[in-house]
Amino acid sequence: QAVENQLKICGFKSNGDVRGLYLARQGLRSIPSLSQFHRLRYLWLNNNKIRDLTFLIKNYCLTELYLNNNELTDISGALKHLCSLQILFLHNNELRKLGKTVKELKGMISLHTLNLFQNPLVHDPDYRLYVIYFLPSVQLLDRKLVTQRERESALHLYNPERSLLMQSIAFGKRVNAPLGIPVGSSRCTQAARRPTMPSGCEFGNNTNKVPFENPEDAVLVRAMTRSLSEFSSVDWNKVVTCQERQLQKKAELLEKLTVQFR
């Protein structure tokens, strides 16, 4: 009846014309399938008593969905197909499982605004960083902009190896830990050991033996070798032209400047 009232108020002649439905503050506990509104983009269901979201199973075009102030305890299997969703309000519900909730939202690559505050799951000590890492498209979380520092902290917490790699190749940054040693390891406080090759095990001379006692040393040497860069430049004003070459005019020797760095 609430849906029919909205259609009459807005004067829609066919279900295909419906782009938005305002069903907030109706005291609704359940809603029939809205699959007939296949072009529905905006849906307000806030301030009701909804516990089940199966009625959204075929509304693929939704871009804004307001489900705040309801009685939702689990959204698994109900929203993951909404890949076009950009704004999602789920605050002030009863969502308790952070992992399951975030997993349901992972496919929403366009999602940039998300509210989850006033749910039991926000009491997880790493709640905000967890959401930021696993939902990288979100720019506004719980009415607060996601900062670059928070993204770096989330990467460091949930993917320390990638964080270390990114720091090691970033311009203007320096990694205090030796290459290949995870951040937070007790080995980070120790001086980096210089890899040495055992005698009689040089490359090319003995292929049946391992050239390094520690395989990590081989990886480090290879990485250092590949990171070597060299740039050369010459004064092109002193390069012999075709006309000078035909006249056999003596040209000055070119001076080449070579810069090599790691």
N, C-alpha and C positions, 0 to 999 in steps of 0.2 A: 504494500500500500504506500509506503514511503517513497519507493521508486516511482510508482505511478503518479504520485502527487508532484514529484519533481518534474516529470515529463510534461505534465499539464501546465505547471507554472512557467516552464521555459518555452512551451509551445513547440516542442519537437514533433515533427510529422512522421519520422521514421527512426528506427534504432541506429541506423548508419549516420544520422546527423548528430548524435550525442557525442560531444567531446569532453564534457565534464558533468559530474554528479555531486551534489552537495547533500550528504546524508548524515551530517554531524548533529549531535545533541538530539537524537531521536529515541534514545533508550533501547537501541537495537541489540539483541542478543545473537541473532543469526541473520544471514542474508542469503537469498537464493542466488543461483549462478547469474553472473553478469556477462556471460559469453555472447549474448545477443548484441551487446554494445562493443563491437569489434574495433571501433575507432576511438574508444574511450582513452583519454590522456590524463585527465585530472580527476581525482577521486578523494573526497573528504569523508572520512568515517570516524573522525575523532570524537571523543566524549560520548562513547557508547559503552556497551558491555560485551563486546565481541570477543570470543575465545577461539574461533575457527576461521581460517582464511581460504578454505577450499573454493569459495565462490569466485576467486580471482584466477582460476587455472588457465583461462584462455584470453585474458586481457593483456596481450603482448605489447600493445602500444602505450601503456601507461608510462608517463614521465614524472608525474608527481603523485605521491600516495601519502595520505595523512592518517595514521593509525594510532596516534598518541591518545593517552587517557582511555585505555580499554582494559581488558582482562586477559591479554595474551600471555601464555606461558611457554609457547614453543611455536616457531615459525618454520620449522624444517619441512621442506618439500612444498612450500606454499608460495615462495617469492622468487626462487632461483631462475625461473623462466622470464622474469621481467628485465631483460637485458637493456632496455631503453630507459630504465628508471634513473632520474637525475636527483630527485629530492625524496627522501624517505624519513618520516617522523615516526618513531617507535617509543618515544619517551613516556614515562609513567605507565608502564605495564608490569608484568610479572616475569619477564625473561630472566632466567637464572644461569643458563649454560652459555658462556662466552664463545667457546669453540664452535658449537653447533650453530649459533646465531651468525657468527662471522662467515662460516663456511657457506651458509645459505646465500650470503650477499656477494660472494667472490666473483660471480659471473657478471655483475653489474659494472661494466667497465666505464659507464658514463656517470655513475653515481658520484656527485660532488658535495652533497649536503646530507648529513646523517645525524639524527638525534637518538641517543640511547640512554640518556641520563634518567635518573629515577627508576632504574631497573636494578634488581639484585645483582646482576652480573657486573655492574660498575664497581663493586667492592673488591674485585680482583686487583691486586697491587700493580699489575702491569697492564691493566685494562686499556688505557689510552694508547700506549705504544703498540700493543697487540693489534688493535684496530687499524692504526696508522700503517703498520707493516703489511698486513694481509689485505688491506683495502687501499692501495696506493692512489686511487683516483679521488678519494675523499679529500676535499679541501677545507670544509667547514664541519668540524665534529663537535657536537654538543654546544653549538653556538659560539665556538672558539676556533679561530683560524689555525690550521696545522702549519707549524713553522718548519724551516729547513733543519733547525737543530733537533727537533723532535723526530724528523725522518732519519737523521743520522744516528740518533740514539736508538731508534727502533731497529735499524739495520745492524748496529753494533750488538744489540741484545739478542736478536733472533737469527742473524747470519754473520757471526764474527769473522769468518774467513773472507767473505766478500767485502766486508767493511775494511779489513786490513789491506786487501788488494787495492781497493779504491783509494785508500789513503796513500799507498805506496806509489801510485802513478799520478796522483793529483798534483797540479802545479801549486807551489807555495805552501806545501804541507810536508811534514816529516814524520815518519813512523819511528817511535822510540824502540819498538821491538824488532829483533832480527827477522829477516825474511824467512817465512815458512813456520814461524812459531806463533800459535794462536794467542790472541789477546787474553790476558787474565791468567796465562800459564806461569808457573813459578820459574820457568826457564827464561822469562822475559827480563828478569833482574840479573841474569848472568851475562858475562861478556860473550860476544859472538865468537865461536870457535872457527879458526881458519881451516877450511877443508884441505887436507893433504892427501896426495896420491901415493900409495905404497910403491916401493921400489920394485921394478920388474913387472909392473902392471900397466905400463903406458898404453895409451890408445893405439891400436893398429899393430902393436908388437905381440900382444897376447890377448886374443879375443875370448879365451876360455876362462879367464879370471875376471872378477869384479874389480874395476879400477879404483873404487872407493869402498872403504869399510862400511861407511854409513851412506845408504842410498840418497839421503837428503842432501849430502854434500854434492853429489853429481847434479842434482836438480838445481842447487844454488849456483854452481859454476856455470851450468848451461844458461841459467837466467841472466847472470851477470854478463856473459858473452853476448847474448842476444840483445841486451839493453845498451850495448855500445853504439854510439852514433857518431858519424863523421860528416862534416860539411866543408866543402872547398869552394873558394871563389877566386876569380882572376880579374884583372883590369882589362875589360873588353876593348878599351880605347887603344890598347897596344896590339891587338890581334891584327895580323896581316890581312889586308883586303885582297880581293881577286885581282884588282888592277895592279897593286903593288907586287903581287906574286908574278904576274905576267911581265912586269918590268924588271923582275929579279932584284927588286929593291930590298936591301938588307933590313930586316925587322929586328926590333929589340926582343931579347929573351923575356918570356912571360914569367911573372912572379905569381906563384900560386900560394894562397893562404889557406891552410887546412886547420880546422878546429875539431878536436875529438873530445867527447865527453860522455859520461854515463848518465 
